[in-house]
């Protein structure tokens, strides 16, 4: 499974943010739930239309974005 099969980006939906399978729940939403301490099971109980693969796709998407993050050093004169 690849996140590219699950995560969709549509300009007119949720401001173009990456969403899960064309639904209105974003990757950010799911990552926020995980960061707040919710378990996979709690998320799946609260959002029965999500699957464990959806959650894993969000994590994979975030990891891919992190790999492409570049830090630039700036100096103030």
Biopython code that builds the backbone (N, CA, C, O; Angstrom):
import numpy as np
from Bio.PDB.StructureBuilder import StructureBuilder

atoms = [
    (1, "UNK", "N", (0.823, -1.175, 0.000)),
    (1, "UNK", "CA", (0.000, 0.000, 0.000)),
    (1, "UNK", "C", (0.875, 1.249, 0.000)),
    (1, "UNK", "O", (1.889, 1.313, 0.695)),
    (2, "UNK", "N", (0.477, 2.217, -0.772)),
    (2, "UNK", "CA", (1.168, 3.498, -0.808)),
    (2, "UNK", "C", (0.189, 4.592, -0.421)),
    (2, "UNK", "O", (-0.991, 4.523, -0.765)),
    (3, "UNK", "N", (0.662, 5.582, 0.280)),
    (3, "UNK", "CA", (-0.219, 6.688, 0.649)),
    (3, "UNK", "C", (-0.826, 7.342, -0.583)),
    (3, "UNK", "O", (-1.903, 7.933, -0.507)),
    (4, "UNK", "N", (-0.142, 7.241, -1.715)),
    (4, "UNK", "CA", (-0.630, 7.862, -2.947)),
    (4, "UNK", "C", (-1.931, 7.237, -3.427)),
    (4, "UNK", "O", (-2.653, 7.844, -4.218)),
    (5, "UNK", "N", (-2.238, 6.033, -2.958)),
    (5, "UNK", "CA", (-3.497, 5.374, -3.299)),
    (5, "UNK", "C", (-4.638, 5.829, -2.397)),
    (5, "UNK", "O", (-5.801, 5.548, -2.688)),
    (6, "UNK", "N", (-4.327, 6.527, -1.308)),
    (6, "UNK", "CA", (-5.334, 6.890, -0.310)),
    (6, "UNK", "C", (-5.461, 8.399, -0.129)),
    (6, "UNK", "O", (-6.572, 8.911, 0.005)),
    (7, "UNK", "N", (-4.354, 9.110, -0.124)),
    (7, "UNK", "CA", (-4.373, 10.551, 0.128)),
    (7, "UNK", "C", (-4.669, 11.290, -1.179)),
    (7, "UNK", "O", (-4.008, 11.079, -2.196)),
    (8, "UNK", "N", (-5.675, 12.155, -1.124)),
    (8, "UNK", "CA", (-6.074, 12.920, -2.306)),
    (8, "UNK", "C", (-5.984, 14.408, -2.016)),
    (8, "UNK", "O", (-6.152, 14.844, -0.877)),
    (9, "UNK", "N", (-5.719, 15.174, -3.053)),
    (9, "UNK", "CA", (-5.682, 16.629, -2.930)),
    (9, "UNK", "C", (-6.567, 17.200, -4.027)),
    (9, "UNK", "O", (-6.326, 16.995, -5.217)),
    (10, "UNK", "N", (-7.597, 17.920, -3.599)),
    (10, "UNK", "CA", (-8.527, 18.546, -4.527)),
    (10, "UNK", "C", (-8.601, 20.026, -4.178)),
    (10, "UNK", "O", (-8.910, 20.373, -3.038)),
    (11, "UNK", "N", (-8.325, 20.903, -5.137)),
    (11, "UNK", "CA", (-8.287, 22.342, -4.839)),
    (11, "UNK", "C", (-9.545, 22.876, -4.163)),
    (11, "UNK", "O", (-9.442, 23.773, -3.326)),
    (12, "UNK", "N", (-10.727, 22.362, -4.492)),
    (12, "UNK", "CA", (-11.955, 22.890, -3.925)),
    (12, "UNK", "C", (-12.404, 22.236, -2.631)),
    (12, "UNK", "O", (-13.454, 22.584, -2.092)),
    (13, "UNK", "N", (-11.629, 21.302, -2.134)),
    (13, "UNK", "CA", (-12.025, 20.581, -0.920)),
    (13, "UNK", "C", (-11.042, 20.871, 0.197)),
    (13, "UNK", "O", (-9.838, 20.662, 0.052)),
    (14, "UNK", "N", (-11.570, 21.358, 1.321)),
    (14, "UNK", "CA", (-10.766, 21.681, 2.517)),
    (14, "UNK", "C", (-9.550, 22.548, 2.173)),
    (14, "UNK", "O", (-8.467, 22.375, 2.732)),
    (15, "UNK", "N", (-9.752, 23.474, 1.251)),
    (15, "UNK", "CA", (-8.693, 24.416, 0.895)),
    (15, "UNK", "C", (-7.504, 23.774, 0.213)),
    (15, "UNK", "O", (-6.396, 24.308, 0.258)),
    (16, "UNK", "N", (-7.723, 22.632, -0.417)),
    (16, "UNK", "CA", (-6.630, 21.958, -1.109)),
    (16, "UNK", "C", (-5.720, 21.157, -0.197)),
    (16, "UNK", "O", (-4.659, 20.702, -0.623)),
    (17, "UNK", "N", (-6.120, 20.982, 1.045)),
    (17, "UNK", "CA", (-5.306, 20.188, 1.974)),
    (17, "UNK", "C", (-5.428, 18.710, 1.626)),
    (17, "UNK", "O", (-6.447, 18.289, 1.079)),
    (18, "UNK", "N", (-4.405, 17.918, 1.934)),
    (18, "UNK", "CA", (-4.472, 16.485, 1.652)),
    (18, "UNK", "C", (-5.544, 15.813, 2.509)),
    (18, "UNK", "O", (-5.554, 15.945, 3.733)),
    (19, "UNK", "N", (-6.436, 15.099, 1.849)),
    (19, "UNK", "CA", (-7.553, 14.429, 2.504)),
    (19, "UNK", "C", (-7.454, 12.921, 2.313)),
    (19, "UNK", "O", (-6.642, 12.431, 1.528)),
    (20, "UNK", "N", (-8.281, 12.208, 3.033)),
    (20, "UNK", "CA", (-8.302, 10.751, 2.955)),
    (20, "UNK", "C", (-9.409, 10.310, 2.009)),
    (20, "UNK", "O", (-10.583, 10.602, 2.235)),
    (21, "UNK", "N", (-9.033, 9.613, 0.958)),
    (21, "UNK", "CA", (-9.944, 9.025, -0.022)),
    (21, "UNK", "C", (-11.030, 9.978, -0.498)),
    (21, "UNK", "O", (-12.178, 9.570, -0.668)),
    (22, "UNK", "N", (-10.687, 11.225, -0.712)),
    (22, "UNK", "CA", (-11.638, 12.189, -1.225)),
    (22, "UNK", "C", (-12.659, 12.678, -0.218)),
    (22, "UNK", "O", (-13.528, 13.481, -0.558)),
    (23, "UNK", "N", (-12.568, 12.209, 1.013)),
    (23, "UNK", "CA", (-13.484, 12.662, 2.061)),
    (23, "UNK", "C", (-13.010, 14.013, 2.595)),
    (23, "UNK", "O", (-11.982, 14.534, 2.160)),
    (24, "UNK", "N", (-13.745, 14.562, 3.515)),
    (24, "UNK", "CA", (-13.408, 15.873, 4.052)),
    (24, "UNK", "C", (-12.525, 15.804, 5.299)),
    (24, "UNK", "O", (-12.275, 16.835, 5.924)),
    (25, "UNK", "N", (-12.056, 14.632, 5.671)),
    (25, "UNK", "CA", (-11.141, 14.521, 6.809)),
    (25, "UNK", "C", (-9.714, 14.591, 6.266)),
    (25, "UNK", "O", (-9.348, 13.875, 5.334)),
    (26, "UNK", "N", (-8.919, 15.476, 6.874)),
    (26, "UNK", "CA", (-7.576, 15.717, 6.352)),
    (26, "UNK", "C", (-6.527, 14.882, 7.066)),
    (26, "UNK", "O", (-6.751, 14.343, 8.149)),
    (27, "UNK", "N", (-5.380, 14.798, 6.419)),
    (27, "UNK", "CA", (-4.215, 14.164, 7.034)),
    (27, "UNK", "C", (-3.899, 14.878, 8.343)),
    (27, "UNK", "O", (-3.586, 14.241, 9.349)),
    (28, "UNK", "N", (-3.985, 16.204, 8.322)),
    (28, "UNK", "CA", (-3.709, 16.994, 9.525)),
    (28, "UNK", "C", (-4.649, 16.614, 10.661)),
    (28, "UNK", "O", (-4.230, 16.524, 11.815)),
    (29, "UNK", "N", (-5.931, 16.389, 10.333)),
    (29, "UNK", "CA", (-6.891, 15.987, 11.371)),
    (29, "UNK", "C", (-6.421, 14.708, 12.055)),
    (29, "UNK", "O", (-6.358, 14.635, 13.282)),
    (30, "UNK", "N", (-6.095, 13.712, 11.255)),
    (30, "UNK", "CA", (-5.702, 12.408, 11.807)),
    (30, "UNK", "C", (-4.405, 12.519, 12.590)),
    (30, "UNK", "O", (-4.286, 11.951, 13.675)),
    (31, "UNK", "N", (-3.432, 13.244, 12.050)),
    (31, "UNK", "CA", (-2.167, 13.413, 12.768)),
    (31, "UNK", "C", (-2.395, 14.149, 14.086)),
    (31, "UNK", "O", (-1.758, 13.838, 15.093)),
    (32, "UNK", "N", (-3.287, 15.106, 14.078)),
    (32, "UNK", "CA", (-3.614, 15.825, 15.312)),
    (32, "UNK", "C", (-4.225, 14.909, 16.366)),
    (32, "UNK", "O", (-3.903, 15.016, 17.549)),
    (33, "UNK", "N", (-5.110, 14.008, 15.935)),
    (33, "UNK", "CA", (-5.702, 13.054, 16.876)),
    (33, "UNK", "C", (-4.634, 12.150, 17.469)),
    (33, "UNK", "O", (-4.628, 11.894, 18.673)),
    (34, "UNK", "N", (-3.728, 11.666, 16.620)),
    (34, "UNK", "CA", (-2.646, 10.807, 17.115)),
    (34, "UNK", "C", (-1.743, 11.577, 18.072)),
    (34, "UNK", "O", (-1.344, 11.053, 19.112)),
    (35, "UNK", "N", (-1.422, 12.816, 17.721)),
    (35, "UNK", "CA", (-0.542, 13.632, 18.562)),
    (35, "UNK", "C", (-1.185, 13.943, 19.911)),
    (35, "UNK", "O", (-0.486, 14.133, 20.907)),
    (36, "UNK", "N", (-2.512, 13.996, 19.941)),
    (36, "UNK", "CA", (-3.191, 14.281, 21.203)),
    (36, "UNK", "C", (-3.272, 13.052, 22.106)),
    (36, "UNK", "O", (-3.726, 13.131, 23.248)),
    (37, "UNK", "N", (-2.822, 11.912, 21.570)),
    (37, "UNK", "CA", (-2.793, 10.705, 22.389)),
    (37, "UNK", "C", (-3.857, 9.678, 22.052)),
    (37, "UNK", "O", (-3.917, 8.623, 22.683)),
    (38, "UNK", "N", (-4.698, 9.968, 21.069)),
    (38, "UNK", "CA", (-5.709, 8.980, 20.677)),
    (38, "UNK", "C", (-5.029, 7.758, 20.072)),
    (38, "UNK", "O", (-4.024, 7.879, 19.372)),
    (39, "UNK", "N", (-5.576, 6.603, 20.340)),
    (39, "UNK", "CA", (-5.067, 5.368, 19.738)),
    (39, "UNK", "C", (-5.747, 5.157, 18.392)),
    (39, "UNK", "O", (-6.749, 5.798, 18.074)),
    (40, "UNK", "N", (-5.180, 4.243, 17.611)),
    (40, "UNK", "CA", (-5.820, 3.877, 16.340)),
    (40, "UNK", "C", (-7.266, 3.461, 16.599)),
    (40, "UNK", "O", (-8.181, 3.874, 15.887)),
    (41, "UNK", "N", (-7.456, 2.640, 17.626)),
    (41, "UNK", "CA", (-8.784, 2.121, 17.920)),
    (41, "UNK", "C", (-9.765, 3.243, 18.258)),
    (41, "UNK", "O", (-10.916, 3.211, 17.821)),
    (42, "UNK", "N", (-9.323, 4.221, 19.022)),
    (42, "UNK", "CA", (-10.194, 5.344, 19.373)),
    (42, "UNK", "C", (-10.584, 6.145, 18.133)),
    (42, "UNK", "O", (-11.738, 6.541, 17.974)),
    (43, "UNK", "N", (-9.616, 6.374, 17.265)),
    (43, "UNK", "CA", (-9.903, 7.105, 16.026)),
    (43, "UNK", "C", (-10.893, 6.318, 15.171)),
    (43, "UNK", "O", (-11.854, 6.883, 14.649)),
    (44, "UNK", "N", (-10.660, 5.027, 15.029)),
    (44, "UNK", "CA", (-11.538, 4.194, 14.204)),
    (44, "UNK", "C", (-12.939, 4.094, 14.805)),
    (44, "UNK", "O", (-13.915, 3.993, 14.062)),
    (45, "UNK", "N", (-13.057, 4.119, 16.121)),
    (45, "UNK", "CA", (-14.380, 4.109, 16.761)),
    (45, "UNK", "C", (-15.107, 5.436, 16.539)),
    (45, "UNK", "O", (-16.314, 5.454, 16.300)),
    (46, "UNK", "N", (-14.368, 6.547, 16.618)),
    (46, "UNK", "CA", (-14.971, 7.865, 16.434)),
    (46, "UNK", "C", (-15.307, 8.146, 14.965)),
    (46, "UNK", "O", (-16.244, 8.887, 14.668)),
    (47, "UNK", "N", (-14.547, 7.558, 14.063)),
    (47, "UNK", "CA", (-14.720, 7.784, 12.626)),
    (47, "UNK", "C", (-14.787, 6.427, 11.921)),
    (47, "UNK", "O", (-13.803, 5.999, 11.318)),
    (48, "UNK", "N", (-15.935, 5.746, 11.990)),
    (48, "UNK", "CA", (-16.042, 4.378, 11.479)),
    (48, "UNK", "C", (-15.813, 4.239, 9.976)),
    (48, "UNK", "O", (-15.617, 3.128, 9.484)),
    (49, "UNK", "N", (-15.836, 5.337, 9.249)),
    (49, "UNK", "CA", (-15.578, 5.284, 7.810)),
    (49, "UNK", "C", (-14.077, 5.265, 7.499)),
    (49, "UNK", "O", (-13.690, 5.087, 6.345)),
    (50, "UNK", "N", (-13.236, 5.445, 8.513)),
    (50, "UNK", "CA", (-11.787, 5.336, 8.326)),
    (50, "UNK", "C", (-11.338, 3.904, 8.561)),
    (50, "UNK", "O", (-12.011, 3.120, 9.230)),
    (51, "UNK", "N", (-10.190, 3.587, 7.997)),
    (51, "UNK", "CA", (-9.589, 2.267, 8.201)),
    (51, "UNK", "C", (-8.189, 2.437, 8.778)),
    (51, "UNK", "O", (-7.631, 3.535, 8.772)),
    (52, "UNK", "N", (-7.640, 1.360, 9.265)),
    (52, "UNK", "CA", (-6.265, 1.407, 9.765)),
    (52, "UNK", "C", (-5.314, 1.808, 8.640)),
    (52, "UNK", "O", (-4.354, 2.542, 8.875)),
    (53, "UNK", "N", (-5.568, 1.336, 7.428)),
    (53, "UNK", "CA", (-4.735, 1.727, 6.289)),
    (53, "UNK", "C", (-4.787, 3.237, 6.046)),
    (53, "UNK", "O", (-3.788, 3.829, 5.637)),
    (54, "UNK", "N", (-5.936, 3.861, 6.292)),
    (54, "UNK", "CA", (-6.035, 5.317, 6.157)),
    (54, "UNK", "C", (-5.097, 6.011, 7.144)),
    (54, "UNK", "O", (-4.399, 6.960, 6.785)),
    (55, "UNK", "N", (-5.087, 5.536, 8.377)),
    (55, "UNK", "CA", (-4.217, 6.125, 9.399)),
    (55, "UNK", "C", (-2.754, 5.924, 9.025)),
    (55, "UNK", "O", (-1.949, 6.850, 9.126)),
    (56, "UNK", "N", (-2.415, 4.724, 8.595)),
    (56, "UNK", "CA", (-1.035, 4.452, 8.190)),
    (56, "UNK", "C", (-0.633, 5.306, 6.984)),
    (56, "UNK", "O", (0.515, 5.740, 6.888)),
    (57, "UNK", "N", (-1.571, 5.549, 6.065)),
    (57, "UNK", "CA", (-1.286, 6.393, 4.912)),
    (57, "UNK", "C", (-0.981, 7.821, 5.356)),
    (57, "UNK", "O", (-0.115, 8.476, 4.776)),
    (58, "UNK", "N", (-1.681, 8.305, 6.374)),
    (58, "UNK", "CA", (-1.400, 9.642, 6.906)),
    (58, "UNK", "C", (0.013, 9.717, 7.468)),
    (58, "UNK", "O", (0.728, 10.693, 7.239)),
    (59, "UNK", "N", (0.407, 8.699, 8.194)),
    (59, "UNK", "CA", (1.763, 8.662, 8.747)),
    (59, "UNK", "C", (2.804, 8.570, 7.640)),
    (59, "UNK", "O", (3.841, 9.230, 7.702)),
    (60, "UNK", "N", (2.530, 7.754, 6.630)),
    (60, "UNK", "CA", (3.459, 7.628, 5.507)),
    (60, "UNK", "C", (3.570, 8.947, 4.749)),
    (60, "UNK", "O", (4.663, 9.340, 4.342)),
    (61, "UNK", "N", (2.444, 9.630, 4.559)),
    (61, "UNK", "CA", (2.441, 10.933, 3.888)),
    (61, "UNK", "C", (3.298, 11.933, 4.666)),
    (61, "UNK", "O", (4.112, 12.647, 4.080)),
    (62, "UNK", "N", (3.112, 11.981, 5.982)),
    (62, "UNK", "CA", (3.888, 12.901, 6.825)),
    (62, "UNK", "C", (5.377, 12.576, 6.756)),
    (62, "UNK", "O", (6.210, 13.481, 6.701)),
    (63, "UNK", "N", (5.711, 11.293, 6.758)),
    (63, "UNK", "CA", (7.119, 10.893, 6.677)),
    (63, "UNK", "C", (7.720, 11.302, 5.333)),
    (63, "UNK", "O", (8.863, 11.754, 5.272)),
    (64, "UNK", "N", (6.953, 11.145, 4.267)),
    (64, "UNK", "CA", (7.438, 11.535, 2.940)),
    (64, "UNK", "C", (7.660, 13.044, 2.873)),
    (64, "UNK", "O", (8.647, 13.501, 2.296)),
    (65, "UNK", "N", (6.751, 13.814, 3.458)),
    (65, "UNK", "CA", (6.910, 15.276, 3.484)),
    (65, "UNK", "C", (8.147, 15.662, 4.282)),
    (65, "UNK", "O", (8.874, 16.576, 3.895)),
    (66, "UNK", "N", (8.388, 14.983, 5.380)),
    (66, "UNK", "CA", (9.553, 15.273, 6.212)),
    (66, "UNK", "C", (10.848, 15.001, 5.458)),
    (66, "UNK", "O", (11.815, 15.754, 5.578)),
    (67, "UNK", "N", (10.863, 13.930, 4.686)),
    (67, "UNK", "CA", (12.061, 13.601, 3.911)),
    (67, "UNK", "C", (12.396, 14.702, 2.912)),
    (67, "UNK", "O", (13.558, 14.875, 2.544)),
    (68, "UNK", "N", (11.397, 15.437, 2.477)),
    (68, "UNK", "CA", (11.615, 16.477, 1.471)),
    (68, "UNK", "C", (11.769, 17.867, 2.071)),
    (68, "UNK", "O", (11.868, 18.856, 1.346)),
    (69, "UNK", "N", (11.789, 17.939, 3.387)),
    (69, "UNK", "CA", (11.965, 19.216, 4.063)),
    (69, "UNK", "C", (13.438, 19.593, 4.049)),
    (69, "UNK", "O", (14.302, 18.776, 4.366)),
    (70, "UNK", "N", (13.710, 20.818, 3.685)),
    (70, "UNK", "CA", (15.077, 21.311, 3.631)),
    (70, "UNK", "C", (15.209, 22.498, 4.566)),
    (70, "UNK", "O", (14.361, 23.391, 4.573)),
    (71, "UNK", "N", (16.260, 22.505, 5.344)),
    (71, "UNK", "CA", (16.511, 23.616, 6.243)),
    (71, "UNK", "C", (17.491, 24.578, 5.574)),
    (71, "UNK", "O", (18.492, 24.169, 4.987)),
    (72, "UNK", "N", (17.181, 25.830, 5.678)),
    (72, "UNK", "CA", (18.062, 26.857, 5.136)),
    (72, "UNK", "C", (18.577, 27.720, 6.284)),
    (72, "UNK", "O", (17.819, 28.145, 7.156)),
    (73, "UNK", "N", (19.866, 27.963, 6.262)),
    (73, "UNK", "CA", (20.456, 28.822, 7.285)),
    (73, "UNK", "C", (20.359, 30.264, 6.807)),
    (73, "UNK", "O", (20.716, 30.587, 5.674)),
    (74, "UNK", "N", (19.883, 31.100, 7.673)),
    (74, "UNK", "CA", (19.797, 32.515, 7.321)),
    (74, "UNK", "C", (20.636, 33.314, 8.295)),
    (74, "UNK", "O", (20.791, 32.948, 9.460)),
    (75, "UNK", "N", (21.162, 34.387, 7.805)),
    (75, "UNK", "CA", (21.912, 35.295, 8.662)),
    (75, "UNK", "C", (21.253, 36.661, 8.567)),
    (75, "UNK", "O", (20.789, 37.073, 7.504)),
    (76, "UNK", "N", (21.221, 37.341, 9.675)),
    (76, "UNK", "CA", (20.651, 38.680, 9.722)),
    (76, "UNK", "C", (21.805, 39.665, 9.802)),
    (76, "UNK", "O", (22.656, 39.584, 10.688)),
    (77, "UNK", "N", (21.813, 40.575, 8.879)),
    (77, "UNK", "CA", (22.889, 41.583, 8.841)),
    (77, "UNK", "C", (22.464, 42.849, 9.506)),
    (77, "UNK", "O", (23.238, 43.804, 9.568)),
]
sb = StructureBuilder()
sb.init_structure("model")
sb.init_model(0)
sb.init_chain("A")
sb.init_seg("    ")
for serial, (resi, resn, name, xyz) in enumerate(atoms, 1):
    if name == "N":
        sb.init_residue(resn, " ", resi, " ")
    sb.init_atom(name, np.array(xyz, "f"), 0.0, 1.0, " ", f" {name:<3s}", serial, name[0])
structure = sb.get_structure()
